[in-house]
Amino acid sequence: MSAEKKRVLIVANELSPYVEFTDFAQILNKLAVKTFDSGLEVRVIMPRFGLINERRHRLHEVVRLSGINVIIDKDDYPLIIKVASLPSARLQVYFMDNDDYFKRKHVFRDDQDKFFDDNAERMIFFCKSALETVKKFGWPPHVIHCHGWMTSLIPAYLKTAYKKEPVFGYSKVVYTAQNDQFTEKLNSSFVKKALISNDIKEKDLEMFKDGSNLSLTLGGSKYADVVVHGTDTLDKTIMDEIKPSRYKKIMKYEESWKEDVASLLDLYKSLTES
């Protein structure tokens, strides 16, 4: 392992310049570039939301990765994988796409500001797609940084259904905890649809059951090896639940991340060496 080049996978539902919901979209951009420049291998995976202009950002389909179907509640959904190079960098961003879930021009709400009824299924599709794509790569990441509520199932999947997958055998999982991005709840069938055959049980997703943004944050944090505070004003409920005594590492938010992501890069390096 020591002679290998270390690999970092960033999975996020926002990344500048493609989609920006919070300040962290720009932070992740800087972090990806700086990680790449440091000599680590980096890949980024995110949803191909319909508002992302494929021509402007030069997305193109990765034909060699075609043929993956994602199962949600016994239904098969074809995964289309697209790729682009991050502007001013030489690292690849992979976009998970599907006409049912991501063709629409709005992100999480329709033009009447109504929360999409299928946001739960869209999240499940994205999380499963990201992990299946990494398996298809045959590219074992040493660090997987999950950012955004749409990635919250990934730490749970990695510690349960995917824990015996060789490609994830050395992966340390980082989860960014943020304040609520929505006030609604995911549909009541969310947890049952999120199950993976016999490899993950409802009790494994108990923390997610409420379907609120808060429960997703707590669930993602529960299964992560490291929890990063994504804001300096993190909700008290999250702070009370995410205590250092329960986790191997907690990383507090730093205002300096907007200009310099050195401490986050140091976190990656320390995890690749542990």
Backbone hydrogen bonds, N-H to C=O, Kabsch-Sander energy under -0.5 kcal/mol:
donor,donor_aa,acceptor,acceptor_aa,energy
4,E,1,M,-1.2
8,V,41,E,-3.0
9,L,143,V,-3.1
10,I,8,V,-0.5
10,I,43,R,-2.6
11,V,9,L,-0.6
11,V,145,H,-2.9
12,A,10,I,-0.5
12,A,45,I,-2.3
13,N,147,H,-1.2
15,L,19,V,-1.4
16,S,25,A,-1.9
18,Y,15,L,-1.4
19,V,15,L,-2.1
25,A,22,T,-1.6
26,Q,23,D,-0.9
27,I,23,D,-1.6
28,L,24,F,-3.0
29,N,25,A,-1.3
30,K,26,Q,-2.3
31,L,27,I,-2.7
32,A,28,L,-2.8
33,V,29,N,-2.2
34,K,30,K,-2.8
35,T,31,L,-2.5
36,F,32,A,-2.2
37,D,33,V,-2.7
38,S,34,K,-1.3
39,G,36,F,-1.6
40,L,35,T,-1.5
41,E,6,K,-3.0
43,R,8,V,-1.9
44,V,92,Q,-1.8
45,I,10,I,-2.7
46,M,94,Y,-2.4
48,R,96,M,-2.6
49,F,47,P,-1.3
50,G,104,R,-0.9
52,I,49,F,-2.0
53,N,51,L,-0.6
54,E,52,I,-0.8
57,H,53,N,-2.2
58,R,54,E,-0.6
58,R,55,R,-0.6
59,L,54,E,-2.2
60,H,83,V,-1.8
62,V,81,I,-3.2
63,V,61,E,-1.0
65,L,62,V,-1.3
66,S,63,V,-2.0
70,V,77,Y,-2.9
71,I,69,N,-0.5
72,I,70,V,-0.5
72,I,75,D,-2.7
73,D,193,K,-0.5
75,D,72,I,-1.8
77,Y,70,V,-2.3
79,L,68,I,-2.6
80,I,78,P,-0.5
80,I,97,D,-2.9
81,I,79,L,-0.5
82,K,80,I,-0.5
82,K,95,F,-2.3
83,V,60,H,-2.4
84,A,93,V,-2.0
86,L,91,L,-2.4
89,A,86,L,-2.0
92,Q,42,V,-0.6
93,V,84,A,-3.1
94,Y,44,V,-3.5
94,Y,92,Q,-0.5
95,F,82,K,-3.5
96,M,46,M,-2.5
96,M,94,Y,-0.5
97,D,80,I,-2.5
97,D,95,F,-0.5
102,F,98,N,-3.1
103,K,98,N,-0.5
103,K,99,D,-0.8
110,D,114,K,-2.3
113,D,110,D,-2.2
116,F,108,F,-2.4
119,N,116,F,-1.4
122,R,118,D,-2.4
123,M,119,N,-2.1
124,I,120,A,-2.5
125,F,121,E,-2.8
126,F,122,R,-2.2
127,C,123,M,-2.8
128,K,124,I,-2.5
129,S,125,F,-2.6
130,A,126,F,-2.6
131,L,127,C,-1.7
132,E,128,K,-2.6
133,T,129,S,-2.5
134,V,130,A,-1.8
135,K,131,L,-1.9
136,K,132,E,-2.1
137,F,133,T,-2.4
138,G,134,V,-1.7
139,W,134,V,-1.3
142,H,7,R,-2.0
143,V,7,R,-1.7
144,I,172,K,-2.8
145,H,9,L,-3.0
145,H,143,V,-0.5
146,C,144,I,-0.7
146,C,174,V,-3.5
147,H,11,V,-2.9
147,H,145,H,-0.5
148,G,176,T,-0.6
151,T,148,G,-2.1
152,S,149,W,-1.4
154,I,151,T,-1.8
156,A,152,S,-0.6
157,Y,153,L,-2.8
158,L,154,I,-2.8
159,K,155,P,-1.6
160,T,156,A,-0.6
160,T,157,Y,-1.0
162,Y,157,Y,-2.9
163,K,160,T,-1.2
165,E,162,Y,-1.6
168,F,165,E,-1.7
169,G,166,P,-1.7
171,S,168,F,-1.2
172,K,142,H,-2.4
174,V,144,I,-2.9
174,V,172,K,-0.5
175,Y,226,V,-2.4
176,T,146,C,-2.3
177,A,175,Y,-0.7
177,A,228,V,-2.9
178,Q,176,T,-0.5
186,L,211,G,-2.7
190,F,187,N,-2.0
193,K,189,S,-2.2
194,A,190,F,-1.4
195,L,191,V,-0.7
195,L,192,K,-0.8
197,S,195,L,-0.5
199,D,196,I,-2.3
200,I,196,I,-0.8
204,D,201,K,-1.1
205,L,201,K,-0.7
205,L,202,E,-1.1
206,E,203,K,-1.2
208,F,205,L,-1.3
209,K,205,L,-0.7
209,K,206,E,-1.1
211,G,208,F,-2.2
213,N,184,E,-0.5
216,L,212,S,-1.9
217,T,213,N,-2.1
218,L,214,L,-2.5
219,G,215,S,-2.4
220,G,216,L,-2.8
221,S,217,T,-2.1
222,K,218,L,-2.1
223,Y,219,G,-1.3
224,A,220,G,-0.6
224,A,221,S,-0.7
225,D,173,V,-2.2
226,V,173,V,-1.9
227,V,249,K,-2.0
228,V,175,Y,-2.7
228,V,226,V,-0.5
229,H,251,M,-3.2
230,G,177,A,-3.3
230,G,228,V,-0.6
234,L,231,T,-0.6
239,M,235,D,-2.4
240,D,236,K,-2.9
241,E,237,T,-1.6
242,I,238,I,-3.1
243,K,241,E,-1.3
246,R,243,K,-2.1
247,Y,243,K,-0.7
247,Y,244,P,-0.9
249,K,225,D,-0.7
251,M,227,V,-2.7
252,K,250,I,-0.6
257,W,254,E,-1.9
258,K,255,E,-1.5
259,E,256,S,-1.6
260,D,256,S,-3.9
265,L,261,V,-2.2
266,D,262,A,-2.5
267,L,263,S,-1.7
268,Y,264,L,-2.1
269,K,265,L,-2.5
270,S,266,D,-2.5
271,L,267,L,-2.1
272,T,268,Y,-2.0
273,E,269,K,-1.1
274,S,270,S,-0.7
